[in-house]
Amino acid sequence: MKSPPVGEAPQNSNELRGLLDEIDIDEAKLGHGMLTAFVFSQDERSGEPFLPGRGFYSLAQKLGYSFQVTQDGKLQFAFEQMRRVSEEQRRLRAKGE
């Protein structure tokens, strides 16, 4: 994955989306879950955390994942990915990696 220069954050949502996509694509190549499941958008009305953004789900489909395209189906998929990534991280820590 190409890293931005030190001290430079993504300057707009497109750059951030591209960076998040790169993370998930690189993790998929390693056989890992979608780390960006932990990146939630914010409900515009309530200001409460909502679901991962649309880009998360469209990339998931491109990576071969399937899920029900309903609010509940998307939420379930995001939680499954969070569980998977958490378990992978626990295993890696236990191995000392």
Backbone as a printed PyTorch tensor [residue, N CA C, xyz], in Angstrom:
tensor([[[  0.8370,  -1.1680,   0.0000],
         [  0.0000,   0.0000,   0.0000],
         [  0.8860,   1.2360,   0.0000]],

        [[  0.5570,   2.1770,  -0.8330],
         [  1.3050,   3.4160,  -0.9230],
         [  0.8990,   4.3390,   0.2290]],

        [[  1.8590,   4.7880,   1.0090],
         [  1.5790,   5.6670,   2.1440],
         [  1.6820,   7.1150,   1.7150]],

        [[  0.8180,   7.9760,   2.2910],
         [  0.9640,   9.4010,   1.9960],
         [  2.2450,   9.9160,   2.6380]],

        [[  2.7900,  11.0120,   2.1360],
         [  3.9810,  11.5760,   2.7620],
         [  3.7300,  11.8480,   4.2430]],

        [[  4.7520,  11.6900,   5.0430],
         [  4.6340,  11.9100,   6.4810],
         [  4.1010,  13.3170,   6.7370]],

        [[  3.1240,  13.4030,   7.6350],
         [  2.5830,  14.7030,   8.0090],
         [  1.4700,  15.1940,   7.1080]],

        [[  1.1720,  14.4570,   6.0340],
         [  0.1040,  14.8870,   5.1400],
         [ -1.0860,  13.9560,   5.2650]],

        [[ -2.1960,  14.5100,   5.6880],
         [ -3.4330,  13.7380,   5.7780],
         [ -4.1660,  13.8360,   4.4490]],

        [[ -5.0500,  12.8890,   4.1720],
         [ -5.8740,  13.0240,   2.9620],
         [ -6.5820,  14.3760,   2.9790]],

        [[ -6.6270,  15.0270,   1.8390],
         [ -7.1510,  16.3870,   1.7720],
         [ -8.6420,  16.4680,   1.4890]],

        [[ -9.2460,  15.3670,   1.0650],
         [-10.6790,  15.3940,   0.8060],
         [-11.2290,  13.9820,   0.9190]],

        [[-12.5510,  13.8690,   0.8080],
         [-13.1780,  12.5610,   1.0030],
         [-12.7710,  11.5550,  -0.0720]],

        [[-12.4800,  12.0250,  -1.2990],
         [-12.0480,  11.0970,  -2.3410],
         [-10.6930,  10.4960,  -2.0190]],

        [[ -9.7640,  11.3110,  -1.5090],
         [ -8.4500,  10.7840,  -1.1170],
         [ -8.5950,   9.7990,   0.0380]],

        [[ -9.4370,  10.1420,   0.9950],
         [ -9.6480,   9.2500,   2.1360],
         [-10.2760,   7.9400,   1.6720]],

        [[-11.2690,   8.0180,   0.8080],
         [-11.9230,   6.8210,   0.2800],
         [-10.9000,   5.9450,  -0.4470]],

        [[-10.0480,   6.5600,  -1.2470],
         [ -9.0210,   5.8050,  -1.9560],
         [ -8.0640,   5.1050,  -1.0060]],

        [[ -7.6770,   5.7910,   0.0550],
         [ -6.7840,   5.2070,   1.0530],
         [ -7.4590,   4.0320,   1.7530]],

        [[ -8.7180,   4.1970,   2.1290],
         [ -9.4500,   3.1160,   2.7930],
         [ -9.6120,   1.9130,   1.8550]],

        [[ -9.8900,   2.1770,   0.5820],
         [ -9.9950,   1.0840,  -0.3900],
         [ -8.6740,   0.3290,  -0.5030]],

        [[ -7.5680,   1.0540,  -0.5510],
         [ -6.2490,   0.4070,  -0.6380],
         [ -6.0090,  -0.5090,   0.5510]],

        [[ -6.4100,  -0.0620,   1.7350],
         [ -6.2340,  -0.8730,   2.9410],
         [ -6.9930,  -2.1850,   2.7890]],

        [[ -8.2600,  -2.1050,   2.3840],
         [ -9.0590,  -3.3240,   2.2630],
         [ -8.5770,  -4.2250,   1.1400]],

        [[ -8.1440,  -3.6610,   0.0410],
         [ -7.6240,  -4.4710,  -1.0720],
         [ -6.3520,  -5.1960,  -0.6370]],

        [[ -5.4600,  -4.4840,   0.0410],
         [ -4.2250,  -5.1110,   0.5250],
         [ -4.5320,  -6.2130,   1.5430]],

        [[ -5.4760,  -5.9620,   2.4440],
         [ -5.8460,  -6.9720,   3.4360],
         [ -6.4870,  -8.1860,   2.7630]],

        [[ -7.3000,  -7.9510,   1.7300],
         [ -7.9380,  -9.0570,   1.0050],
         [ -6.8850,  -9.9470,   0.3470]],

        [[ -5.8240,  -9.3360,  -0.1880],
         [ -4.7450, -10.1190,  -0.8070],
         [ -4.0720, -11.0380,   0.2100]],

        [[ -4.1110, -10.6390,   1.4790],
         [ -3.5290, -11.4520,   2.5500],
         [ -4.5380, -12.4350,   3.1350]],

        [[ -5.7730, -12.3960,   2.6100],
         [ -6.8120, -13.2940,   3.1060],
         [ -7.4870, -12.8020,   4.3680]],

        [[ -7.3450, -11.5170,   4.6610],
         [ -7.9120, -10.9420,   5.8810],
         [ -9.2490, -10.2650,   5.6070]],

        [[ -9.9770,  -9.9810,   6.6820],
         [-11.2500,  -9.2840,   6.5910],
         [-11.0650,  -7.8050,   6.2750]],

        [[-12.1870,  -7.1250,   6.1710],
         [-12.1930,  -5.7120,   5.7970],
         [-12.0210,  -4.8320,   7.0410]],

        [[-10.8150,  -4.3670,   7.2410],
         [-10.4760,  -3.5430,   8.3920],
         [-11.3290,  -2.2780,   8.4610]],

        [[-11.7150,  -1.7530,   7.3220],
         [-12.4540,  -0.4990,   7.3160],
         [-13.9050,  -0.6610,   7.7600]],

        [[-14.3160,  -1.8720,   8.1420],
         [-15.6350,  -2.0410,   8.7510],
         [-15.7410,  -1.1990,  10.0170]],

        [[-14.6090,  -0.8590,  10.5970],
         [-14.5960,  -0.0580,  11.8210],
         [-14.7520,   1.4430,  11.5500]],

        [[-14.7700,   1.8400,  10.2800],
         [-14.8990,   3.2540,   9.9090],
         [-16.3710,   3.5220,   9.6030]],

        [[-17.0560,   4.1740,  10.5170],
         [-18.4850,   4.4530,  10.3740],
         [-18.7160,   5.8720,   9.9080]],

        [[-19.7740,   6.0400,   9.1080],
         [-20.1980,   7.3880,   8.7490],
         [-21.1230,   7.8790,   9.8600]],

        [[-21.5720,   9.1050,   9.7390],
         [-22.4170,   9.6900,  10.7630],
         [-23.7900,   9.9930,  10.1750]],

        [[-24.8330,   9.6240,  10.8970],
         [-26.1840,   9.9250,  10.4570],
         [-26.3540,  11.4380,  10.4450]],

        [[-26.7260,  11.9710,   9.2880],
         [-26.8030,  13.4220,   9.1430],
         [-27.8700,  14.0470,  10.0340]],

        [[-28.9460,  13.3430,  10.2850],
         [-30.0220,  13.9050,  11.1150],
         [-29.6910,  13.8750,  12.5940]],

        [[-29.2720,  12.7210,  13.0850],
         [-29.0590,  12.5700,  14.5290],
         [-27.6210,  12.8530,  14.9510]],

        [[-26.6790,  12.7550,  14.0090],
         [-25.2700,  12.9230,  14.3610],
         [-24.6700,  11.6820,  14.9980]],

        [[-25.4710,  10.6090,  15.1000],
         [-25.0050,   9.3560,  15.7040],
         [-24.2470,   8.5240,  14.6690]],

        [[-23.2930,   7.7060,  15.1440],
         [-22.6210,   6.7970,  14.2110],
         [-23.6600,   5.9170,  13.5320]],

        [[-23.4200,   5.6050,  12.2900],
         [-24.4060,   4.9120,  11.4810],
         [-23.7970,   3.6170,  10.9730]],

        [[-23.5530,   3.5060,   9.7050],
         [-22.9600,   2.3310,   9.0700],
         [-21.7050,   2.7550,   8.3250]],

        [[-20.8500,   1.7950,   7.9690],
         [-19.7880,   2.1650,   7.0430],
         [-20.4070,   2.7920,   5.7990]],

        [[-19.6680,   3.6240,   5.1200],
         [-20.1860,   4.3390,   3.9590],
         [-20.4640,   3.4340,   2.7650]],

        [[-21.1090,   4.0110,   1.7580],
         [-21.4740,   3.2530,   0.5540],
         [-20.2600,   2.6100,  -0.1030]],

        [[-19.1260,   3.3030,  -0.0840],
         [-17.9210,   2.7710,  -0.7150],
         [-17.4720,   1.4550,  -0.1110]],

        [[-17.6890,   1.2850,   1.1900],
         [-17.3350,   0.0390,   1.8790],
         [-18.0920,  -1.1260,   1.2580]],

        [[-19.3830,  -0.9380,   1.0530],
         [-20.2190,  -2.0270,   0.5440],
         [-19.9740,  -2.3020,  -0.9330]],

        [[-19.7470,  -1.2680,  -1.7150],
         [-19.4730,  -1.5130,  -3.1370],
         [-18.1240,  -2.2090,  -3.2960]],

        [[-17.1200,  -1.8420,  -2.4980],
         [-15.8360,  -2.5400,  -2.5610],
         [-15.9950,  -3.9740,  -2.0820]],

        [[-16.7890,  -4.1960,  -1.0410],
         [-17.0160,  -5.5550,  -0.5450],
         [-17.5600,  -6.4420,  -1.6580]],

        [[-18.4980,  -5.9150,  -2.4300],
         [-19.0460,  -6.6920,  -3.5370],
         [-17.9830,  -6.9590,  -4.5950]],

        [[-17.1460,  -5.9690,  -4.8940],
         [-16.0660,  -6.1710,  -5.8640],
         [-15.0660,  -7.2170,  -5.3830]],

        [[-14.8920,  -7.3010,  -4.0590],
         [-13.9620,  -8.2800,  -3.4880],
         [-14.5920,  -9.6660,  -3.3720]],

        [[-15.8750,  -9.7810,  -3.7630],
         [-16.5210, -11.0810,  -3.7770],
         [-17.4050, -11.3950,  -2.5890]],

        [[-17.5770, -10.4560,  -1.6850],
         [-18.4600, -10.6790,  -0.5460],
         [-19.9110, -10.5300,  -0.9870]],

        [[-20.8000, -11.2270,  -0.2990],
         [-22.2220, -11.0480,  -0.5540],
         [-22.9250, -10.7980,   0.7820]],

        [[-23.9760, -10.0470,   0.7140],
         [-24.7660,  -9.7030,   1.8950],
         [-26.1100,  -9.1910,   1.4080]],

        [[-27.0650,  -9.1750,   2.2960],
         [-28.3760,  -8.6360,   1.9410],
         [-28.2700,  -7.1200,   1.8610]],

        [[-28.7830,  -6.5610,   0.7850],
         [-28.6810,  -5.1230,   0.5710],
         [-29.8720,  -4.4310,   1.2420]],

        [[-29.9540,  -4.6410,   2.5480],
         [-30.9410,  -3.9810,   3.3970],
         [-30.1670,  -3.3550,   4.5480]],

        [[-30.8090,  -2.4910,   5.2890],
         [-30.1490,  -1.8790,   6.4490],
         [-29.6330,  -2.9610,   7.3930]],

        [[-30.4880,  -3.9390,   7.7210],
         [-30.0760,  -5.0130,   8.6280],
         [-28.9810,  -5.8870,   8.0260]],

        [[-29.1030,  -6.1960,   6.7330],
         [-28.0930,  -7.0190,   6.0720],
         [-26.7320,  -6.3450,   6.0480]],

        [[-26.7260,  -5.0480,   5.7670],
         [-25.4680,  -4.3000,   5.7470],
         [-24.8560,  -4.2330,   7.1420]],

        [[-25.6910,  -3.9830,   8.1370],
         [-25.1910,  -3.9080,   9.5060],
         [-24.6230,  -5.2510,   9.9400]],

        [[-25.3310,  -6.3340,   9.6180],
         [-24.8420,  -7.6700,   9.9580],
         [-23.4950,  -7.9490,   9.2830]],

        [[-23.3650,  -7.5920,   8.0010],
         [-22.1090,  -7.8020,   7.2870],
         [-20.9720,  -7.0080,   7.9420]],

        [[-21.2370,  -5.7410,   8.2760],
         [-20.2110,  -4.9160,   8.9130],
         [-19.7680,  -5.5290,  10.2410]],

        [[-20.7250,  -5.9980,  11.0510],
         [-20.3760,  -6.6170,  12.3270],
         [-19.6040,  -7.9070,  12.1310]],

        [[-19.9610,  -8.6940,  11.1080],
         [-19.2110,  -9.9200,  10.8100],
         [-17.7650,  -9.5910,  10.4570]],

        [[-17.5660,  -8.5460,   9.6800],
         [-16.2070,  -8.1470,   9.3060],
         [-15.4370,  -7.6490,  10.5300]],

        [[-16.1060,  -6.9030,  11.4060],
         [-15.4360,  -6.4340,  12.6310],
         [-15.0130,  -7.6160,  13.4920]],

        [[-15.8950,  -8.5910,  13.6330],
         [-15.5390,  -9.7930,  14.4070],
         [-14.3680, -10.5260,  13.7650]],

        [[-14.4210, -10.6820,  12.4510],
         [-13.3570, -11.3940,  11.7440],
         [-12.0140, -10.6990,  11.9320]],

        [[-11.9800,  -9.3850,  11.7210],
         [-10.7380,  -8.6320,  11.8670],
         [-10.2370,  -8.7020,  13.3090]],

        [[-11.1380,  -8.5840,  14.2730],
         [-10.7400,  -8.6610,  15.6850],
         [-10.1190, -10.0150,  16.0090]],

        [[-10.7320, -11.0890,  15.5040],
         [-10.1850, -12.4290,  15.7320],
         [ -8.8240, -12.5940,  15.0630]],

        [[ -8.6780, -12.0630,  13.8490],
         [ -7.3920, -12.1360,  13.1530],
         [ -6.3140, -11.3960,  13.9350]],

        [[ -6.6600, -10.2450,  14.4670],
         [ -5.6800,  -9.4730,  15.2350],
         [ -5.2850, -10.1980,  16.5150]],

        [[ -6.2540, -10.8340,  17.1740],
         [ -5.9370, -11.6190,  18.3810],
         [ -4.9740, -12.7560,  18.0560]],

        [[ -5.2400, -13.4540,  16.9440],
         [ -4.3560, -14.5600,  16.5500],
         [ -2.9390, -14.0620,  16.2430]],

        [[ -2.8630, -12.9260,  15.5350],
         [ -1.5380, -12.3740,  15.1940],
         [ -0.7810, -11.9580,  16.4600]],

        [[ -1.4720, -11.3500,  17.4030],
         [ -0.8160, -10.9610,  18.6580],
         [ -0.3550, -12.1780,  19.4240]],

        [[ -1.1550, -13.2330,  19.4270],
         [ -0.7860, -14.4550,  20.1430],
         [  0.4630, -15.0930,  19.5340]],

        [[  0.6160, -14.9420,  18.2050],
         [  1.7930, -15.4820,  17.5150],
         [  3.0040, -14.5790,  17.7180]],

        [[  2.7680, -13.3570,  18.1790],
         [  3.8670, -12.4050,  18.3540],
         [  4.1780, -11.6110,  17.1180]],

        [[  3.2630, -11.5560,  16.1580],
         [  3.4890, -10.7960,  14.9150],
         [  3.0310,  -9.3740,  15.0750]]])
